[in-house]
Amino acid sequence: MATYLVGDIQGCYAELMELLSQVGFSSKTDSLWCVGDIVARGPDSKAALDFFIDSGDAVNTVLGNHDLNLLAVLMGSRDVNPKDKLDAVVSSNRRLDYIDWIRQQPLLHHFEQHNTLLSHAGIYPFWSSQQARVLATEVEQALRSSEMPQLVKQMFSNQPNNWCSSLSGIDRYRFIINAFTRMRYCSATGELEFRRKNHPHQDTDAQWKPWFELSQSSERIVFGHWAALMGETQNPIYVGLDTGCVWGQYMTLFHLEKQRYFTQPSQSQS
């Protein structure tokens, strides 16, 4: 049995299928986890989403920012961005199935046997792994409760941009969601900076560091979200899997037990 972790799919369904074929993935014996962002920008978000929903317990994901955006679109809280190519999803007769499925997915998954954590953007460097799991559960429970519609309406904002344990209500939920799904750069005092998306080698402002350079995790952290990074963290404990397939680069799959990478070139540029 193999456990595979795949980077951001972003509607690149054909490349995902090629990658799974390359490693001989079987839903009967293997498991697949995505780092989030199953949908958006690529040509076939509906096929990708249907694959995850219809494949049962063997195929899983943590939530990414684009997945949460889709939830808000399906709930009528946000307009569709034409760049996201979500028309087939939004017009599908499975709309209610999509809403129910997305709201059930975790922000964080712990592979205890492999000392590995999986989340879309990473783990906020000023949280312990135990604290991160507790905070992720808070939001997951809210998404699965009657609070969900109001949470979805209010969760899109850059504020607050720093953590305080006394945060409550929507501010608390919003920071937790942003840390797990949108984080890239962070200051030494804990502020998150959402505008910076480039590679660290191209950023000359010493105030902002990649979150993983501030982290002192003893567990492997696998993440996506940061395409410009192309997986380069310079530290094997931080595994970046977003390698820009939707931008014409390639999709990356990580065999967790063997710590081996597999790649599939993009079929076309978005």
C-alpha positions in Angstrom: 0.0 0.0 0.0 1.3 3.4 -1.0 0.4 6.9 0.2 0.7 9.6 -2.5 0.5 13.3 -1.9 -0.2 15.5 -5.0 0.3 19.2 -5.5 -2.3 21.8 -6.5 -4.4 20.3 -9.3 -6.3 23.5 -10.3 -8.5 21.8 -12.8 -5.6 20.0 -14.6 -7.5 16.7 -14.6 -5.7 15.1 -17.5 -2.3 15.6 -15.9 -3.5 14.2 -12.7 -4.7 11.0 -14.5 -1.4 10.7 -16.3 0.5 11.0 -13.0 -1.6 8.4 -11.3 -1.2 6.1 -14.2 2.5 6.7 -14.1 2.8 5.3 -10.6 0.1 2.6 -11.1 -2.2 4.1 -8.5 -5.0 1.8 -7.3 -7.9 3.0 -5.1 -8.1 -0.6 -3.8 -4.6 -0.6 -2.3 -3.3 2.9 -2.3 -4.4 6.3 -0.9 -4.1 9.8 -2.5 -4.1 13.1 -0.7 -4.2 16.5 -2.4 -2.7 19.6 -0.9 -5.8 21.5 -1.9 -6.9 23.7 -4.8 -8.5 20.9 -6.7 -10.3 23.5 -8.8 -9.8 26.8 -10.7 -7.8 28.2 -13.6 -7.3 24.8 -15.3 -9.5 23.4 -18.1 -11.5 20.7 -16.2 -12.3 21.6 -12.6 -15.5 19.6 -12.8 -13.8 16.4 -13.7 -11.2 16.8 -11.0 -13.8 17.6 -8.4 -16.0 14.7 -9.5 -13.0 12.3 -9.3 -12.3 13.2 -5.7 -16.0 13.0 -4.7 -16.6 9.7 -6.5 -13.4 7.8 -5.5 -14.4 7.1 -1.9 -12.1 6.9 1.0 -9.0 6.3 -1.0 -8.9 9.8 -2.5 -8.8 12.8 -0.2 -7.8 16.5 0.1 -7.2 19.3 2.6 -8.9 22.6 1.8 -7.2 25.2 -0.3 -8.2 28.8 -0.9 -9.7 28.1 -4.3 -11.8 25.2 -2.8 -13.1 27.6 -0.2 -13.7 30.3 -2.9 -15.8 27.7 -4.8 -17.8 27.0 -1.7 -18.6 30.7 -1.4 -19.5 30.9 -5.1 -21.8 27.9 -4.8 -23.4 29.4 -1.8 -24.0 32.7 -3.7 -21.6 34.7 -1.5 -19.1 35.4 -4.2 -19.2 36.0 -7.9 -17.3 33.7 -10.3 -14.0 35.0 -11.5 -13.9 34.3 -15.2 -10.2 33.3 -14.9 -11.3 30.4 -12.7 -13.2 28.5 -15.4 -15.8 27.2 -13.0 -18.9 27.4 -15.2 -19.2 23.6 -15.6 -19.1 23.2 -11.8 -21.5 26.1 -11.0 -24.0 24.9 -13.6 -23.9 21.3 -12.6 -26.8 19.4 -11.2 -24.4 18.2 -8.5 -24.2 21.7 -7.0 -25.6 20.7 -3.6 -23.3 17.6 -3.5 -20.3 19.9 -4.1 -21.3 22.2 -1.2 -21.8 19.3 1.2 -18.5 17.6 0.2 -16.3 20.7 0.4 -17.6 21.7 3.8 -16.7 18.2 5.1 -13.0 18.4 4.1 -10.2 19.2 6.7 -7.8 22.1 6.7 -5.1 19.9 8.2 -4.3 16.2 8.0 -1.8 14.4 10.3 0.0 11.3 9.0 1.0 10.2 12.5 2.8 7.1 11.4 5.0 9.1 9.0 5.5 12.2 11.3 4.0 14.3 8.6 1.5 17.2 8.5 -0.4 18.2 5.3 -2.1 21.6 4.7 -2.5 23.8 1.7 -0.3 26.7 2.6 1.7 25.3 5.5 1.7 25.6 9.3 1.8 29.1 10.9 5.4 29.1 12.4 4.2 30.4 15.8 1.8 27.5 16.4 2.9 24.1 17.7 1.7 21.2 15.7 -0.8 20.3 18.4 -2.1 23.8 18.5 -2.4 23.8 14.7 -4.5 20.6 14.9 -6.8 22.1 17.5 -7.3 25.3 15.6 -7.9 23.5 12.3 -10.6 21.5 14.1 -12.3 24.6 15.3 -12.9 25.8 11.7 -13.7 22.4 10.4 -16.5 22.1 13.0 -17.8 25.5 12.1 -17.9 24.6 8.4 -19.9 21.5 9.2 -22.3 23.3 11.4 -25.2 25.8 11.0 -22.6 28.5 11.2 -21.3 27.7 7.8 -23.3 30.1 5.6 -22.4 33.1 7.8 -18.8 32.0 8.0 -18.5 31.7 4.2 -19.9 35.2 3.8 -17.4 36.8 6.1 -14.2 34.8 5.8 -12.5 36.6 2.9 -10.3 39.4 4.3 -6.6 40.0 5.0 -7.4 41.1 8.6 -6.4 40.3 11.3 -2.9 39.6 10.0 -1.4 38.4 13.2 -2.4 35.7 15.7 -3.5 36.3 19.2 -5.1 33.5 21.3 -7.8 35.9 22.5 -9.1 36.4 18.9 -12.8 35.3 18.8 -15.6 34.9 16.3 -15.0 35.7 12.7 -11.6 37.3 13.3 -10.4 34.1 14.9 -11.8 31.9 12.1 -10.5 34.2 9.4 -6.9 34.2 10.7 -6.9 30.4 11.0 -8.3 29.9 7.5 -5.8 32.4 6.0 -2.9 30.8 7.8 -3.8 27.3 6.5 -4.8 28.3 3.0 -3.2 31.7 2.0 0.1 32.1 3.9 3.4 32.6 2.1 5.4 35.3 3.8 5.6 36.1 7.5 7.5 38.5 9.7 9.5 37.6 12.7 6.7 39.0 14.9 4.0 36.9 13.3 2.4 39.2 10.7 1.2 37.5 7.5 1.8 39.3 4.2 -0.6 38.2 1.4 0.5 40.4 -1.5 3.9 38.9 -1.9 3.8 35.8 -4.1 7.2 35.7 -5.8 10.2 33.4 -5.2 12.2 34.3 -2.0 15.3 34.9 -4.2 13.4 37.7 -5.9 12.2 39.4 -2.7 14.6 41.9 -1.1 12.6 43.1 1.8 14.3 41.6 4.9 11.1 42.1 7.0 9.3 39.2 5.2 10.5 35.6 5.3 9.0 32.5 3.8 7.0 31.0 6.7 9.1 27.8 6.7 12.2 29.8 7.4 10.7 30.9 10.7 9.3 27.4 11.5 11.0 25.0 13.9 8.8 22.0 13.2 10.1 18.6 14.2 7.5 17.0 11.8 7.6 17.0 8.0 5.2 19.6 6.6 3.9 19.1 3.1 2.2 22.0 1.5 1.2 23.5 -1.9 -0.2 27.0 -2.8 3.1 28.7 -3.7 3.7 28.0 -7.4 6.5 30.5 -7.8 8.5 28.5 -5.2 8.5 25.4 -7.4 9.0 23.3 -4.4 12.3 24.9 -3.4 12.5 25.2 0.4 16.2 24.2 1.0 15.1 22.0 3.8 13.8 18.4 3.4 11.4 18.7 6.4 9.3 21.3 4.3 8.0 19.7 1.2 6.5 22.0 -1.4 4.3 20.3 -4.0 2.9 23.2 -6.0 5.0 23.2 -9.2 2.8 25.3 -11.4 1.1 22.7 -13.6 -1.7 25.2 -14.4 0.9 27.8 -15.4 2.6 25.5 -17.9 5.2 23.8 -15.6 4.4 20.3 -14.1 2.4 18.5 -11.5 4.2 16.8 -8.7 3.3 13.6 -6.7 5.2 12.6 -3.6 5.3 8.9 -2.4 5.2 9.3 1.3 6.7 6.0 2.3 9.5 6.0 -0.2 10.0 9.8 -0.1 10.2 9.8 -3.9 8.9 12.4 -6.3 7.1 11.9 -9.6 6.2 14.6 -12.1 3.9 15.1 -15.1 4.4 18.0 -17.5 1.6 20.4 -18.1 -0.4 19.8 -21.3 -1.0 23.4 -22.0 -0.6 26.8 -20.4 -3.5 28.4 -18.6 
